Amino acid sequence: MSKFPILRKIRTFVKREGRLTPGQEKALSELWPQWGLNFDGANPVLPEDDFFRQNSQRYLDIGFGNGETIEEMALLNPDKQFIGIEVHRPGVGSLLHRMQQNHLSNIRLLNYDAVQIIESELFDFQFDGIYLLFADPWPKRKHIKRRMVQAEFVQKVTRLIKPGGYFYIATDWNDYAKHIRHVMQGQTQFNFESNITSAAETIIKEGPHIIKSSAAVAETNIKTDNSQVKPHDKVSSLMAEDVIIRPNSKYERRGQKLGHKIHDMLYRLKT
């Protein structure tokens, strides 16, 4: 029996996937045995796979949607391993198809409810970084309990992160960003390292940073008046050196079209 308490059985997603296209269905049928991980909640065990025997840095993407983010991160970091979780099959099928096209072998996928996977003991290793990008914000007050970022969920995530590793969260909903910060303030095992600029006008916090722009990489120290958070839109990315920046995604672009501010938040697990 797991030594961890069972999470609330409140769904953080709505099963509203569209019909599978023939291409997605074919990818799921033919490619899943190669890159998919079957999850059995009663007896969660990772399959025999050389992928898990490699001594590589590993990253987890929770709720990868159509997979464009994890795909690009894997393409740009072929020496690192990525595991993605997504409950909706069309997104899984699309990503499998593109993995075949791009000869991507450093990704493994889980098609299941992320909360149940996180609360299980499936992973017998820890990740260098975990990503939760543009999850459903559940904006109605009556649905706040459905938001994925809750104290008990974060506690489960914590045991999957290496000491010194990070939890990277992004959203385009101001209210959800406030909720996330409130929850994370109570998680004393993390340091709020910085907000991260990977899109125009993402807010950041003052302090030491590594700026990576298209022109050069330079160390800098962001200064703000009276230590207040201010917008910054002059760099393409702002992060600690070891952080894999997330690429721009369709969910981010949709939020920007609606005039939403993008919030990128990075929390570093204390060593």
Backbone as CSV, one residue per row, in Angstrom:
resi,resn,N_x,N_y,N_z,CA_x,CA_y,CA_z,C_x,C_y,C_z
1,MET,0.844,-1.193,0.000,0.000,0.000,0.000,0.879,1.242,0.000
2,SER,0.489,2.266,-0.747,1.262,3.490,-0.802,1.300,4.165,0.552
3,LYS,2.460,4.727,0.893,2.587,5.464,2.144,2.057,6.882,2.016
4,PHE,1.645,7.258,0.798,1.136,8.597,0.576,-0.386,8.584,0.626
5,PRO,-1.014,9.616,1.212,-2.467,9.665,1.250,-3.041,9.787,-0.148
6,ILE,-4.225,9.227,-0.338,-4.872,9.273,-1.641,-5.415,10.673,-1.900
7,LEU,-5.158,11.177,-3.103,-5.663,12.495,-3.469,-7.170,12.477,-3.626
8,ARG,-7.743,13.657,-3.563,-9.179,13.794,-3.761,-9.565,13.227,-5.119
9,LYS,-10.734,12.655,-5.228,-11.175,12.073,-6.491,-12.039,13.072,-7.258
10,ILE,-11.523,14.269,-7.422,-12.193,15.307,-8.190,-11.460,15.434,-9.510
11,ARG,-12.178,15.348,-10.604,-11.535,15.415,-11.908,-11.026,16.822,-12.193
12,THR,-9.807,16.898,-12.697,-9.230,18.176,-13.082,-9.356,18.407,-14.585
13,PHE,-10.079,17.525,-15.263,-10.247,17.638,-16.707,-11.659,17.237,-17.088
14,VAL,-12.057,17.626,-18.288,-13.331,17.195,-18.851,-13.022,16.332,-20.063
15,LYS,-13.624,15.166,-20.132,-13.381,14.245,-21.250,-14.168,14.737,-22.464
16,ARG,-13.564,15.714,-23.178,-14.279,16.339,-24.285,-13.478,16.219,-25.586
17,GLU,-12.736,15.133,-25.700,-11.918,14.965,-26.888,-12.790,14.761,-28.115
18,GLY,-12.301,15.241,-29.244,-13.010,15.047,-30.494,-12.770,13.656,-31.049
19,ARG,-13.353,13.411,-32.188,-13.187,12.105,-32.826,-11.763,11.958,-33.350
20,LEU,-11.213,10.778,-33.206,-9.872,10.510,-33.715,-9.855,10.566,-35.233
21,THR,-8.841,11.199,-35.799,-8.659,11.147,-37.242,-8.063,9.787,-37.600
22,PRO,-8.186,9.371,-38.858,-7.569,8.094,-39.250,-6.073,8.051,-38.944
23,GLY,-5.383,9.185,-39.134,-3.953,9.224,-38.860,-3.636,9.050,-37.384
24,GLN,-4.435,9.696,-36.533,-4.240,9.559,-35.089,-4.523,8.138,-34.631
25,GLU,-5.597,7.568,-35.180,-5.961,6.197,-34.809,-4.874,5.209,-35.229
26,LYS,-4.317,5.416,-36.415,-3.252,4.541,-36.904,-2.003,4.671,-36.031
27,ALA,-1.676,5.911,-35.656,-0.495,6.134,-34.813,-0.660,5.458,-33.459
28,LEU,-1.843,5.579,-32.865,-2.092,4.938,-31.572,-1.974,3.423,-31.676
29,SER,-2.477,2.880,-32.770,-2.460,1.431,-32.952,-1.052,0.900,-33.227
30,GLU,-0.321,1.593,-34.091,0.960,1.062,-34.555,2.164,1.538,-33.737
31,LEU,2.096,2.741,-33.178,3.273,3.328,-32.532,3.231,3.285,-31.011
32,TRP,2.021,3.118,-30.455,1.928,3.069,-28.999,2.805,1.971,-28.381
33,PRO,2.845,0.766,-28.952,3.700,-0.276,-28.353,5.172,0.129,-28.265
34,GLN,5.601,1.028,-29.142,7.004,1.438,-29.157,7.287,2.561,-28.161
35,TRP,6.379,3.537,-28.057,6.665,4.732,-27.256,5.658,4.988,-26.139
36,GLY,4.643,4.166,-26.047,3.643,4.359,-25.008,3.928,3.530,-23.771
37,LEU,3.495,4.039,-22.619,3.634,3.327,-21.346,2.239,3.004,-20.840
38,ASN,1.936,1.737,-20.691,0.625,1.336,-20.189,0.600,1.457,-18.671
39,PHE,-0.436,2.106,-18.161,-0.532,2.356,-16.723,-1.635,1.507,-16.118
40,ASP,-1.271,0.738,-15.111,-2.226,-0.066,-14.352,-2.209,0.466,-12.925
41,GLY,-3.260,1.176,-12.547,-3.298,1.795,-11.232,-3.167,0.813,-10.093
42,ALA,-3.611,-0.422,-10.303,-3.549,-1.425,-9.240,-2.131,-1.952,-9.043
43,ASN,-1.354,-1.968,-10.126,0.011,-2.496,-10.046,0.917,-1.695,-10.981
44,PRO,1.184,-0.428,-10.617,1.952,0.437,-11.519,3.421,0.043,-11.595
45,VAL,3.834,-0.445,-12.751,5.221,-0.866,-12.956,5.661,-0.383,-14.331
46,LEU,6.832,0.215,-14.405,7.366,0.631,-15.690,7.838,-0.592,-16.467
47,PRO,7.657,-0.594,-17.786,8.062,-1.751,-18.588,9.580,-1.867,-18.688
48,GLU,10.037,-3.037,-19.087,11.461,-3.224,-19.365,11.782,-2.435,-20.632
49,ASP,12.599,-1.425,-20.505,12.886,-0.533,-21.622,14.260,0.084,-21.371
50,ASP,15.143,-0.001,-22.358,16.474,0.590,-22.208,16.398,2.082,-21.910
51,PHE,15.289,2.692,-22.295,15.058,4.118,-22.040,15.256,4.441,-20.565
52,PHE,14.778,3.562,-19.687,14.827,3.828,-18.251,16.140,3.382,-17.607
53,ARG,16.994,2.741,-18.385,18.295,2.326,-17.855,19.373,3.376,-18.124
54,GLN,19.050,4.338,-18.967,20.023,5.368,-19.309,20.168,6.374,-18.172
55,ASN,21.378,6.830,-17.976,21.657,7.824,-16.935,21.564,9.218,-17.552
56,SER,20.337,9.643,-17.842,20.100,10.932,-18.491,19.268,11.835,-17.593
57,GLN,19.332,13.123,-17.868,18.419,14.045,-17.202,17.010,13.778,-17.726
58,ARG,16.027,13.805,-16.821,14.652,13.472,-17.198,13.702,14.607,-16.829
59,TYR,12.704,14.783,-17.686,11.726,15.849,-17.499,10.329,15.299,-17.747
60,LEU,9.369,15.790,-16.975,7.985,15.330,-17.061,7.099,16.488,-17.486
61,ASP,6.268,16.263,-18.501,5.301,17.258,-18.971,3.905,16.750,-18.626
62,ILE,3.235,17.425,-17.704,1.911,17.007,-17.236,0.838,17.681,-18.081
63,GLY,0.073,16.882,-18.826,-0.993,17.422,-19.667,-0.435,18.128,-20.883
64,PHE,0.173,17.366,-21.803,0.903,17.992,-22.912,0.025,18.442,-24.074
65,GLY,-1.283,18.222,-24.007,-2.173,18.728,-25.057,-1.894,18.091,-26.398
66,ASN,-1.568,18.919,-27.398,-1.266,18.369,-28.719,0.197,17.954,-28.842
67,GLY,0.986,18.195,-27.799,2.354,17.690,-27.756,3.420,18.564,-28.372
68,GLU,3.060,19.757,-28.855,4.064,20.566,-29.546,5.183,21.029,-28.610
69,THR,4.857,21.250,-27.327,5.876,21.715,-26.384,6.897,20.628,-26.084
70,ILE,6.426,19.460,-25.673,7.354,18.373,-25.344,8.115,17.924,-26.585
71,GLU,7.477,17.985,-27.748,8.150,17.607,-28.989,9.336,18.529,-29.264
72,GLU,9.112,19.842,-29.153,10.192,20.786,-29.448,11.305,20.697,-28.411
73,MET,10.937,20.534,-27.143,11.969,20.408,-26.113,12.819,19.164,-26.360
74,ALA,12.179,18.072,-26.775,12.912,16.835,-27.047,13.800,16.968,-28.282
75,LEU,13.307,17.661,-29.296,14.102,17.876,-30.505,15.359,18.686,-30.205
76,LEU,15.218,19.697,-29.350,16.336,20.586,-29.042,17.282,20.005,-27.994
77,ASN,16.841,18.937,-27.329,17.650,18.329,-26.265,17.695,16.812,-26.442
78,PRO,18.336,16.338,-27.506,18.322,14.896,-27.802,19.035,14.037,-26.764
79,ASP,19.864,14.660,-25.927,20.588,13.911,-24.896,19.792,13.792,-23.604
80,LYS,18.590,14.368,-23.571,17.753,14.334,-22.374,16.492,13.520,-22.649
81,GLN,15.854,13.034,-21.581,14.662,12.197,-21.716,13.421,12.952,-21.246
82,PHE,12.324,12.708,-21.944,11.068,13.385,-21.634,9.938,12.363,-21.531
83,ILE,9.121,12.519,-20.511,7.921,11.703,-20.356,6.730,12.650,-20.330
84,GLY,5.725,12.351,-21.131,4.546,13.201,-21.205,3.297,12.451,-20.783
85,ILE,2.405,13.162,-20.091,1.119,12.597,-19.675,0.010,13.408,-20.327
86,GLU,-0.931,12.729,-20.962,-2.094,13.399,-21.554,-3.268,12.426,-21.563
87,VAL,-4.416,12.900,-21.092,-5.583,12.034,-20.978,-6.362,11.929,-22.287
88,HIS,-6.229,12.915,-23.175,-7.013,12.932,-24.412,-6.253,12.250,-25.553
89,ARG,-6.883,11.261,-26.159,-6.209,10.425,-27.156,-5.835,11.148,-28.451
90,PRO,-6.651,12.093,-28.963,-6.239,12.762,-30.201,-4.874,13.439,-30.089
91,GLY,-4.608,14.097,-28.961,-3.302,14.725,-28.771,-2.184,13.705,-28.720
92,VAL,-2.447,12.573,-28.072,-1.447,11.504,-27.989,-1.163,10.945,-29.379
93,GLY,-2.223,10.703,-30.146,-2.051,10.175,-31.495,-1.283,11.128,-32.395
94,SER,-1.589,12.419,-32.295,-0.884,13.420,-33.107,0.599,13.451,-32.775
95,LEU,0.911,13.409,-31.484,2.315,13.452,-31.085,3.053,12.192,-31.526
96,LEU,2.437,11.040,-31.383,3.074,9.801,-31.839,3.420,9.878,-33.324
97,HIS,2.495,10.413,-34.108,2.721,10.541,-35.553,3.929,11.436,-35.830
98,ARG,4.020,12.557,-35.126,5.134,13.490,-35.346,6.446,12.923,-34.803
99,MET,6.365,12.139,-33.738,7.575,11.488,-33.227,8.171,10.566,-34.283
100,GLN,7.308,9.851,-34.989,7.786,8.968,-36.053,8.397,9.786,-37.189
101,GLN,7.721,10.863,-37.572,8.217,11.704,-38.659,9.584,12.303,-38.339
102,ASN,9.772,12.705,-37.079,11.001,13.392,-36.675,12.039,12.462,-36.048
103,HIS,11.755,11.148,-36.065,12.681,10.146,-35.524,13.043,10.459,-34.070
104,LEU,12.038,10.803,-33.287,12.244,11.134,-31.879,12.174,9.869,-31.033
105,SER,13.247,9.560,-30.367,13.268,8.362,-29.523,13.447,8.691,-28.045
106,ASN,13.504,9.980,-27.699,13.754,10.366,-26.301,12.490,10.840,-25.591
107,ILE,11.327,10.352,-26.051,10.043,10.649,-25.402,9.303,9.344,-25.137
108,ARG,8.655,9.256,-23.981,7.708,8.189,-23.690,6.411,8.839,-23.214
109,LEU,5.278,8.193,-23.522,3.975,8.807,-23.278,3.086,7.949,-22.388
110,LEU,2.267,8.629,-21.607,1.231,7.999,-20.788,-0.104,8.626,-21.154
111,ASN,-1.093,7.787,-21.449,-2.432,8.249,-21.807,-3.373,7.910,-20.655
112,TYR,-3.387,8.813,-19.659,-4.157,8.526,-18.446,-4.337,9.827,-17.676
113,ASP,-5.172,9.780,-16.653,-5.372,10.928,-15.776,-4.070,11.214,-15.021
114,ALA,-3.530,12.412,-15.197,-2.241,12.757,-14.600,-2.265,12.684,-13.080
115,VAL,-3.367,13.082,-12.460,-3.437,13.070,-10.999,-3.257,11.652,-10.473
116,GLN,-3.910,10.680,-11.111,-3.785,9.292,-10.658,-2.374,8.753,-10.876
117,ILE,-1.726,9.183,-11.943,-0.347,8.747,-12.178,0.589,9.354,-11.144
118,ILE,0.416,10.643,-10.875,1.279,11.323,-9.908,1.119,10.726,-8.520
119,GLU,-0.109,10.346,-8.156,-0.325,9.811,-6.807,0.116,8.354,-6.680
120,SER,0.383,7.698,-7.813,0.833,6.305,-7.774,2.335,6.256,-7.496
121,GLU,2.864,5.061,-7.457,4.306,4.878,-7.287,4.912,4.320,-8.575
122,LEU,4.386,4.800,-9.709,4.866,4.331,-11.005,6.341,4.671,-11.215
123,PHE,6.708,5.899,-10.929,8.077,6.334,-11.190,8.981,5.992,-10.007
124,ASP,10.001,5.197,-10.272,10.953,4.847,-9.218,12.222,5.685,-9.346
125,PHE,12.097,6.826,-9.980,13.198,7.774,-10.121,12.623,9.176,-9.979
126,GLN,13.514,10.172,-9.953,13.073,11.552,-9.828,13.448,12.332,-11.079
127,PHE,12.717,13.423,-11.300,12.912,14.246,-12.492,13.742,15.485,-12.171
128,ASP,14.483,15.936,-13.183,15.228,17.190,-13.044,14.293,18.390,-13.135
129,GLY,13.192,18.223,-13.831,12.211,19.295,-13.936,10.849,18.739,-14.300
130,ILE,9.800,19.355,-13.762,8.424,18.965,-14.079,7.687,20.197,-14.592
131,TYR,6.952,20.021,-15.694,6.247,21.119,-16.349,4.738,20.928,-16.238
132,LEU,4.049,22.007,-15.892,2.589,22.046,-15.894,2.211,23.328,-16.621
133,LEU,1.929,23.215,-17.910,1.803,24.375,-18.775,0.378,24.552,-19.284
134,PHE,-0.215,25.681,-18.949,-1.531,26.067,-19.445,-2.589,24.998,-19.182
135,ALA,-2.595,24.507,-17.949,-3.646,23.572,-17.540,-4.978,24.310,-17.483
136,ASP,-6.064,23.561,-17.509,-7.395,24.162,-17.438,-7.474,25.050,-16.194
137,PRO,-7.775,26.354,-16.354,-7.803,27.256,-15.195,-9.076,27.161,-14.369
138,TRP,-10.088,26.472,-14.883,-11.366,26.373,-14.182,-11.740,27.740,-13.581
139,PRO,-12.089,28.700,-14.442,-12.264,30.087,-13.981,-13.476,30.334,-13.085
140,LYS,-14.511,29.487,-13.175,-15.694,29.719,-12.338,-15.380,29.378,-10.882
141,ARG,-15.846,30.211,-9.974,-15.550,30.028,-8.553,-15.986,28.648,-8.055
142,LYS,-17.116,28.157,-8.545,-17.607,26.863,-8.074,-16.723,25.702,-8.527
143,HIS,-15.825,25.967,-9.487,-14.962,24.913,-10.015,-13.516,25.019,-9.528
144,ILE,-13.222,25.956,-8.631,-11.842,26.161,-8.189,-11.219,24.875,-7.642
145,LYS,-12.032,24.059,-6.995,-11.508,22.812,-6.415,-11.010,21.846,-7.490
146,ARG,-11.384,22.092,-8.751,-10.932,21.226,-9.838,-9.552,21.619,-10.374
147,ARG,-9.063,22.763,-9.977,-7.750,23.186,-10.451,-6.681,22.190,-10.004
148,MET,-5.774,21.906,-10.909,-4.774,20.882,-10.609,-3.831,21.309,-9.489
149,VAL,-3.444,22.571,-9.483,-2.514,23.029,-8.449,-3.264,23.222,-7.141
150,GLN,-3.169,22.221,-6.294,-3.689,22.239,-4.930,-2.563,21.736,-4.031
151,ALA,-2.640,22.038,-2.750,-1.541,21.701,-1.837,-1.190,20.219,-1.874
152,GLU,-2.212,19.346,-1.840,-1.912,17.915,-1.792,-1.293,17.418,-3.092
153,PHE,-1.680,18.016,-4.227,-1.086,17.637,-5.507,0.384,18.057,-5.548
154,VAL,0.669,19.255,-5.096,2.056,19.739,-5.094,2.928,18.861,-4.205
155,GLN,2.386,18.402,-3.091,3.152,17.515,-2.213,3.494,16.212,-2.919
156,LYS,2.564,15.723,-3.737,2.836,14.513,-4.517,3.910,14.772,-5.567
157,VAL,3.810,15.932,-6.220,4.792,16.290,-7.239,6.188,16.405,-6.630
158,THR,6.243,16.921,-5.412,7.533,17.167,-4.757,8.402,15.918,-4.707
159,ARG,7.811,14.774,-4.389,8.624,13.559,-4.240,9.179,13.069,-5.574
160,LEU,8.677,13.619,-6.690,9.156,13.212,-8.009,10.241,14.131,-8.550
161,ILE,10.597,15.167,-7.800,11.605,16.126,-8.248,12.907,15.909,-7.478
162,LYS,14.008,15.902,-8.192,15.309,15.792,-7.542,15.566,17.030,-6.681
163,PRO,16.269,16.889,-5.570,16.685,18.084,-4.822,17.448,19.031,-5.747
164,GLY,17.034,20.275,-5.784,17.629,21.232,-6.705,16.927,21.283,-8.046
165,GLY,15.993,20.351,-8.289,15.199,20.367,-9.513,14.092,21.404,-9.420
166,TYR,13.295,21.498,-10.481,12.313,22.581,-10.515,10.923,22.130,-10.959
167,PHE,9.951,22.940,-10.559,8.551,22.789,-10.958,8.191,24.062,-11.716
168,TYR,7.909,23.918,-13.011,7.706,25.045,-13.922,6.226,25.091,-14.298
169,ILE,5.562,26.186,-13.955,4.124,26.330,-14.189,3.875,27.558,-15.055
170,ALA,2.976,27.440,-16.028,2.605,28.588,-16.858,1.090,28.635,-17.015
171,THR,0.550,29.843,-17.032,-0.881,30.045,-17.259,-1.099,31.421,-17.865
172,ASP,-2.218,31.587,-18.548,-2.569,32.905,-19.090,-3.780,33.499,-18.364
173,TRP,-4.140,32.917,-17.221,-5.275,33.413,-16.434,-4.752,34.064,-15.158
174,ASN,-4.994,35.366,-15.006,-4.494,36.095,-13.838,-4.968,35.477,-12.528
175,ASP,-6.248,35.114,-12.463,-6.789,34.575,-11.221,-6.147,33.235,-10.877
176,TYR,-5.910,32.413,-11.903,-5.259,31.128,-11.647,-3.814,31.347,-11.207
177,ALA,-3.141,32.335,-11.800,-1.770,32.644,-11.390,-1.728,33.044,-9.916
178,LYS,-2.689,33.846,-9.481,-2.764,34.226,-8.064,-3.000,32.996,-7.191
179,HIS,-3.883,32.110,-7.656,-4.164,30.871,-6.923,-2.895,30.026,-6.795
180,ILE,-2.155,29.900,-7.893,-0.921,29.106,-7.887,0.075,29.682,-6.894
181,ARG,0.262,30.987,-6.934,1.222,31.621,-6.021,0.799,31.430,-4.568
182,HIS,-0.506,31.520,-4.319,-1.008,31.333,-2.956,-0.717,29.911,-2.468
183,VAL,-1.001,28.928,-3.317,-0.745,27.532,-2.938,0.748,27.302,-2.715
184,MET,1.564,27.805,-3.633,2.998,27.540,-3.564,3.673,28.276,-2.408
185,GLN,3.101,29.380,-1.971,3.659,30.079,-0.807,3.629,29.194,0.436
186,GLY,2.670,28.281,0.480,2.569,27.370,1.617,3.454,26.150,1.504
187,GLN,4.130,26.008,0.378,5.000,24.851,0.146,6.441,25.262,0.431
188,THR,6.834,25.165,1.680,8.135,25.691,2.103,9.316,24.868,1.595
189,GLN,9.032,23.733,0.982,10.116,22.928,0.416,10.651,23.538,-0.879
190,PHE,9.934,24.544,-1.417,10.337,25.198,-2.659,10.794,26.629,-2.405
191,ASN,11.734,27.078,-3.228,12.051,28.494,-3.341,11.425,29.020,-4.620
192,PHE,10.781,30.177,-4.533,10.262,30.830,-5.732,11.451,31.500,-6.397
193,GLU,11.991,30.842,-7.410,13.247,31.308,-7.988,13.065,32.552,-8.823
194,SER,12.083,32.531,-9.719,11.855,33.690,-10.568,10.647,33.444,-11.438
195,ASN,10.032,34.531,-11.838,9.182,34.433,-13.010,10.112,34.386,-14.206
196,ILE,9.642,33.854,-15.299,10.484,33.597,-16.458,9.870,34.271,-17.666
197,THR,10.657,34.989,-18.404,10.150,35.620,-19.607,10.416,34.729,-20.805
198,SER,9.381,34.189,-21.379,9.529,33.447,-22.623,8.534,33.954,-23.649
199,ALA,7.837,35.023,-23.297,6.905,35.667,-24.209,6.824,37.129,-23.800
200,ALA,6.411,37.963,-24.721,6.360,39.394,-24.446,5.493,39.700,-23.236
201,GLU,5.998,40.588,-22.401,5.265,41.127,-21.260,4.946,40.101,-20.177
202,THR,5.723,39.047,-20.110,5.609,38.158,-18.959,6.215,38.873,-17.760
203,ILE,5.563,38.825,-16.616,6.101,39.522,-15.459,7.243,38.734,-14.844
204,ILE,8.198,39.442,-14.272,9.350,38.805,-13.648,9.577,39.410,-12.273
205,LYS,10.435,38.778,-11.510,10.778,39.246,-10.179,12.239,39.675,-10.167
206,GLU,12.570,40.680,-9.365,13.951,41.147,-9.378,14.890,40.092,-8.811
207,GLY,16.145,40.161,-9.226,17.125,39.213,-8.746,18.079,38.796,-9.843
208,PRO,19.010,37.904,-9.554,19.973,37.466,-10.571,19.320,36.528,-11.576
209,HIS,19.635,36.706,-12.831,19.063,35.886,-13.894,20.103,35.655,-14.977
210,ILE,19.830,34.680,-15.794,20.564,34.510,-17.039,19.611,34.906,-18.153
211,ILE,19.992,35.880,-18.952,19.156,36.275,-20.084,19.690,35.579,-21.327
212,LYS,18.824,34.870,-22.022,19.192,34.230,-23.271,18.347,34.858,-24.369
213,SER,18.929,35.711,-25.151,18.212,36.334,-26.253,18.749,35.747,-27.547
214,SER,18.172,36.171,-28.664,18.634,35.653,-29.949,20.040,36.151,-30.272
215,ALA,20.453,37.250,-29.626,21.753,37.835,-29.932,22.881,37.234,-29.100
216,ALA,22.635,37.056,-27.810,23.726,36.613,-26.946,23.182,36.110,-25.625
217,VAL,24.049,35.468,-24.877,23.720,35.032,-23.526,24.504,35.917,-22.567
218,ALA,23.832,36.505,-21.609,24.511,37.418,-20.697,23.914,37.330,-19.310
219,GLU,24.774,37.449,-18.310,24.281,37.495,-16.943,23.829,38.917,-16.638
220,THR,22.783,39.029,-15.862,22.289,40.352,-15.497,21.605,40.270,-14.149
221,ASN,21.305,41.401,-13.611,20.557,41.468,-12.360,19.403,42.433,-12.585
222,ILE,18.200,41.902,-12.576,17.029,42.726,-12.832,16.727,43.570,-11.601
223,LYS,16.593,44.866,-11.806,16.268,45.768,-10.709,14.861,46.327,-10.895
224,THR,14.109,46.356,-9.819,12.785,46.962,-9.863,12.652,47.925,-8.699
225,ASP,11.793,48.896,-8.835,11.597,49.891,-7.785,10.954,49.253,-6.564
226,ASN,11.595,49.430,-5.417,11.035,48.950,-4.152,10.745,47.449,-4.165
227,SER,11.554,46.703,-4.917,11.432,45.235,-4.968,10.068,44.761,-5.462
228,GLN,9.417,45.560,-6.280,8.104,45.180,-6.794,8.248,44.452,-8.127
229,VAL,7.301,43.584,-8.408,7.285,42.868,-9.681,6.855,43.822,-10.784
230,LYS,7.575,43.807,-11.881,7.245,44.683,-13.000,7.296,43.896,-14.309
231,PRO,6.601,44.383,-15.349,6.654,43.682,-16.638,8.003,43.880,-17.322
232,HIS,8.355,42.912,-18.113,9.613,42.973,-18.854,9.373,42.293,-20.187
233,ASP,9.672,42.973,-21.286,9.348,42.389,-22.585,10.489,42.533,-23.592
234,LYS,11.721,42.691,-23.096,12.824,42.969,-24.004,13.724,41.769,-24.274
235,VAL,13.420,40.642,-23.693,14.225,39.448,-23.948,13.319,38.302,-24.372
236,SER,13.902,37.364,-25.092,13.095,36.232,-25.545,12.964,35.178,-24.469
237,SER,13.914,35.136,-23.545,13.810,34.164,-22.462,14.612,34.634,-21.265
238,LEU,14.092,34.345,-20.100,14.757,34.747,-18.866,14.651,33.589,-17.899
239,MET,15.766,32.975,-17.546,15.699,31.740,-16.780,17.040,31.446,-16.139
240,ALA,17.038,30.559,-15.188,18.295,30.024,-14.684,18.922,29.169,-15.776
241,GLU,20.214,29.004,-15.712,20.942,28.393,-16.822,20.533,26.953,-17.084
242,ASP,20.107,26.230,-16.053,19.808,24.806,-16.228,18.375,24.539,-16.661
243,VAL,17.555,25.570,-16.765,16.138,25.379,-17.077,15.936,25.248,-18.583
244,ILE,15.188,24.230,-18.988,14.811,24.093,-20.395,13.592,24.973,-20.629
245,ILE,13.755,26.006,-21.423,12.651,26.924,-21.660,11.571,26.238,-22.478
246,ARG,10.330,26.535,-22.141,9.237,25.977,-22.927,9.086,26.796,-24.206
247,PRO,8.792,26.158,-25.322,8.508,26.913,-26.544,7.122,27.534,-26.480
248,ASN,6.887,28.490,-27.343,5.561,29.079,-27.467,4.587,28.001,-27.926
249,SER,3.392,27.968,-27.326,2.419,26.926,-27.654,1.119,27.536,-28.158
250,LYS,0.257,26.698,-28.681,-1.018,27.197,-29.200,-1.880,27.765,-28.080
251,TYR,-1.731,27.224,-26.869,-2.514,27.724,-25.739,-2.035,29.115,-25.339
252,GLU,-0.730,29.329,-25.413,-0.184,30.657,-25.148,-0.638,31.640,-26.218
253,ARG,-0.558,31.237,-27.481,-0.962,32.123,-28.576,-2.438,32.476,-28.469
254,ARG,-3.252,31.514,-28.086,-4.679,31.778,-27.905,-4.902,32.790,-26.788
255,GLY,-4.178,32.630,-25.686,-4.298,33.579,-24.587,-3.869,34.975,-24.988
256,GLN,-2.791,35.061,-25.764,-2.310,36.366,-26.210,-3.326,37.048,-27.121
257,LYS,-3.981,36.275,-27.991,-5.008,36.852,-28.864,-6.170,37.420,-28.061
258,LEU,-6.413,36.819,-26.902,-7.488,37.293,-26.028,-7.029,38.432,-25.125
259,GLY,-5.764,38.822,-25.263,-5.239,39.909,-24.454,-4.811,39.500,-23.062
260,HIS,-4.612,38.211,-22.836,-4.220,37.728,-21.511,-2.717,37.890,-21.296
261,LYS,-2.332,38.190,-20.069,-0.918,38.222,-19.703,-0.454,36.793,-19.428
262,ILE,0.735,36.469,-19.891,1.289,35.136,-19.681,2.099,35.132,-18.389
263,HIS,1.807,34.189,-17.521,2.527,34.049,-16.256,3.350,32.764,-16.295
264,ASP,4.665,32.896,-16.234,5.573,31.760,-16.116,6.173,31.785,-14.714
265,MET,6.039,30.695,-13.982,6.514,30.647,-12.597,7.400,29.422,-12.399
266,LEU,8.566,29.641,-11.813,9.480,28.534,-11.587,9.797,28.410,-10.102
267,TYR,9.595,27.199,-9.582,9.840,26.910,-8.168,10.931,25.856,-8.065
268,ARG,11.958,26.169,-7.283,13.119,25.296,-7.156,13.030,24.520,-5.841
269,LEU,13.117,23.192,-5.933,13.084,22.365,-4.734,14.390,22.529,-3.962
270,LYS,14.274,22.814,-2.695,15.456,23.053,-1.874,16.310,21.786,-1.772
271,THR,17.604,21.969,-1.673,18.524,20.835,-1.538,18.768,20.521,-0.064
